[in-house]
Amino acid sequence: MPDIQETLDRIRQLMGRTVGYAGGRYRLAEVLEDTRTLILAPTGPTEGIVADSYGHPAGRGPEFVELAVFDEAGNLSEEILSITLEEYPG
C-alpha cells in the first residue's frame, strides 16, 4: 500500500503535464486532497454538457474528468494506473 501523502505530493509535481487517459489527451489540472481525487482537463476542443450545482444541465463547457487516486483497499486505483505521460520535459 503506497503512502497516501507521498503519492499525492508526487502527483502534484506532475501538475500541468499532458497525459493520455481512456483514448483522450488531458492536462493534469488539480489534486483534491480531501477526497483524494485527480482532476484532468481536456487539452482539445472537447465540450460536453456542464451541470449546475444541482446536477441539472447548465450549458456547454469543457469536460473535466475526476479520478479517484486510491481504491477501497488503499492501493492506486485502476484509473490512475491506466494514465500515461504523453510528454517528458527536458
HELIX and SHEET records of a PDB file:
HELIX    1   1 ILE A    4  ARG A   12  1                                   9    
HELIX    2   2 GLU A   78  LEU A   81  1                                   4    
SHEET    1   A 5 VAL A  65  ALA A  68  0                                        
SHEET    2   A 5 THR A  37  PRO A  42 -1                                        
SHEET    3   A 5 GLY A  24  LEU A  32 -1                                        
SHEET    4   A 5 THR A  18  TYR A  21 -1                                        
SHEET    5   A 5 THR A  84  LEU A  85 -1                                        
SHEET    1   B 2 GLU A  47  ALA A  51  0                                        
SHEET    2   B 2 PRO A  57  PRO A  62 -1                                        
END                                                                             
